Amino acid sequence: MQMRDLIMFSKVDGRKDIMQFSAYLFRMLLMDPLYCNSTIGLAACTLNKITGSVWILNPNKNWFAALHKKSMSTRLRKYGLLYDDLYDPLYDLDVKEALDRLPREVVDARNQRLLRAMDLSLKHEYLPEHLQAQQTPFRSYLQDMLALVKRERAEREALGALPLYQRTIP
């Protein structure tokens, strides 16, 4: 989307166009974490600095974020997963380090949930309704440890120390 498209959205009256722009901006924020480099991202970053929070990602302030959270919750409940189960330790070394620091029972429960979800997916089935009702997909078990690992890594970089782990290409 170019600047002329932004001007078109501002000139056109109508809720549908505004909702389409909001949906496009939300998709862009989710797909591109470095959205501040784009034209729309600059507008969102400026708005973020003015308001002091990322309102577009807050389900309490944005109806589209609330709709996304509800659909994610429904999909995670169908397979019995938690949101933290979606973090990939092969993609991010901080996640791998955080999982290594967690107690063995928590990691085993995570692996069991992932295996059950893969099994249900291969069978084209879902969890029974009474088990889906018991699921709490946004209960976090990894976020605190992940924040600690990221803080430690940032502190090591600030002090100029060598990193604890580096990705090597075999």
C-alpha positions, 0 to 999 in steps of 0.5 A, a space after each residue: 500500500 502506497 501513500 496515495 492509497 492512504 490518502 484515498 482511505 482518508 478521503 472516502 467516507 464509509 465504514 467499510 473502507 475504514 474497516 478494510 484499512 484497519 484489517 490491512 494495517 492489522 495484517 501488516 503489523 502481524 506479518 512484518 515485525 519491522 513495520 516501522 520501515 513502511 509508510 503505514 508502519 510509520 503512521 502506526 509507530 507515530 500513533 503508538 508514540 502519541 498514545 503510549 501503547 500498541 492499541 491495534 494489538 490490544 483486544 480491549 481497545 480494538 475489535 479486530 484484535 478481540 476477534 483474532 484472539 477469540 478465533 485463536 482461542 477456539 482453534 487452540 481449544 480444539 486441539 488442546 494447545 496453549 498459546 505458548 506451545 506455538 513458540 518454536 525452539 528451533 526458530 528462536 534460540 531465546 525460546 530454546 534457552 527458556 525451555 531448557 530452564 523450565 522444570 522437566 514436568 512443564 516441558 514434558 506436558 508441553 511435548 505431550 500437548 504437541 503430540 496430542 495435537 499432531 495426532 488429532 490433526 492427522 486423524 482429522 478430529 478434535 478434542 471432545 467438547 467436555 475437554 475443550 471446555 476445560 482448556 485455558 489457551 492463554 494461560 502462560 507458562 513460558 513468558 516469564 522465563 522468556 522475558 528473563 532470558 531476553 533481559 539477560 541477553 540484552 544485559 550481556 550485549 550492553 556489557 559487551 560480553 560474549 553471547 551465551 549461544 550462537 547459531 552455527 551453520 553445519 
